[in-house]
């Protein structure tokens, strides 16, 4: 899969970015199951953007450049952000459709409360318990 906007919509509430690589087993599994596409089809207010690199060594690959820009440290990574680019949540590792739905609901709540990228509210860099729950662990 290339770097591609799966769906662009006029009434975007949020963007969901998926970062992955052909060299990553969990990334290939997400693609095989079409998890991101199923999620996006359920939510017409979400713009889904997929950044998928062919190989992590290619510095000219636009997906790798996007990963550098977003400081992606593990694959796959899913980032929820406002249409303006303010990060709401991120999760790294194998992710389920149920976990995406949970993150979507949390992101909607954050948008409605107006507290967008508050690190304590869902950017789970320091919250391993949430990561384990999202992966069914």
C-alpha positions in Angstrom: 0.0 0.0 0.0 1.3 3.5 -0.9 1.0 6.8 0.9 -2.6 7.6 0.2 -5.6 9.4 1.4 -8.1 6.6 1.6 -11.0 9.0 2.0 -11.1 12.8 1.9 -14.4 14.4 3.0 -15.6 17.9 3.3 -17.0 17.7 6.8 -13.9 16.3 8.5 -14.1 16.1 12.3 -10.7 14.4 12.6 -7.9 12.8 10.6 -6.5 9.4 11.3 -3.0 8.6 10.1 -1.7 5.1 9.9 2.0 4.6 9.7 3.4 1.2 8.6 5.9 -0.6 6.4 6.0 -3.6 4.1 8.7 -5.0 6.4 6.4 -5.0 9.5 4.4 -8.1 10.2 1.7 -6.4 12.3 1.4 -3.7 9.6 0.8 -6.3 6.9 -1.8 -7.9 9.1 -3.7 -4.6 9.5 -3.6 -4.2 5.8 -4.7 -7.8 5.2 -7.7 -7.4 7.5 -8.5 -4.0 6.0 -8.9 -2.7 9.6 -8.3 0.9 8.8 -10.6 0.9 5.7 -13.4 -0.8 7.7 -13.0 1.8 10.4 -13.0 4.7 7.9 -16.0 3.4 6.1 -18.0 3.4 9.4 -17.1 7.1 10.1 -17.7 9.5 7.2 -16.4 12.4 9.3 -12.9 10.8 9.4 -10.2 11.4 6.8 -7.9 8.4 6.7 -4.3 8.9 5.6 -2.1 5.8 5.2 1.7 6.2 5.1 3.3 2.9 4.2 7.0 2.5 3.4 8.4 -0.1 1.1 11.6 -0.3 3.1 12.6 1.6 6.2 16.1 2.4 4.7 14.8 4.6 1.9 15.2 8.2 3.1 13.5 9.5 0.0 10.3 7.5 0.6 7.6 10.0 1.5 6.2 7.6 4.1 9.6 7.5 5.9 9.7 11.3 5.7 6.2 11.5 7.3 7.3 9.1 10.0 10.3 11.3 10.8 8.0 14.4 10.9 5.6 12.7 13.3 8.4 11.1 15.3 7.1 7.6 14.8 9.2 5.2 16.9 7.2 1.9 16.5 5.1 0.3 13.7 2.3 0.3 13.1 1.3 3.6 14.7 -2.1 5.2 14.4 -2.4 8.9 15.1 -5.8 10.7 15.7 -5.6 14.5 15.0 -7.8 17.5 14.4 -8.2 18.7 10.8 -5.8 21.4 11.7 -3.1 18.9 12.7 -3.3 19.0 16.5 -2.6 15.5 17.8 -5.3 14.0 20.0 -4.2 10.4 20.5 -1.7 7.9 19.3 -1.2 4.2 19.7 1.6 2.0 18.5 1.6 -1.7 17.9 -1.0 -4.2 16.6 -4.5 -2.5 16.9 -8.0 -3.9 16.6 -11.1 -2.4 15.1 -12.5 -2.2 18.7 -9.5 -0.3 19.8 -9.9 2.2 17.0 -13.5 2.7 17.9 -12.5 3.3 21.5 -9.9 5.9 20.4 -12.4 7.5 18.1 -15.0 7.9 20.9 -12.2 9.4 23.2 -11.1 11.7 20.4 -14.7 12.9 19.8 -15.1 13.6 23.6 -11.8 15.5 23.6 -12.9 17.6 20.6 -16.3 18.3 22.3 -14.6 19.3 25.5 -12.1 21.4 23.6 -9.0 19.9 25.2 -7.5 18.5 22.0 -3.9 17.4 22.4 -3.8 17.2 26.2 -1.1 14.6 26.9 -2.7 13.5 30.1 -6.0 12.7 28.4 -5.1 10.0 25.9 -1.7 10.5 24.3 -0.7 7.2 25.7 3.1 7.5 25.5 3.2 6.8 29.2 0.1 4.7 29.7 1.0 1.1 29.0 -2.3 -0.2 30.6 -4.4 1.5 27.9 -2.1 0.0 25.2 -2.5 -3.5 26.6 -6.3 -3.1 26.8 -6.5 -1.9 23.2 -4.6 -4.9 22.0 -6.7 -7.3 24.0 -4.0 -8.0 26.6 
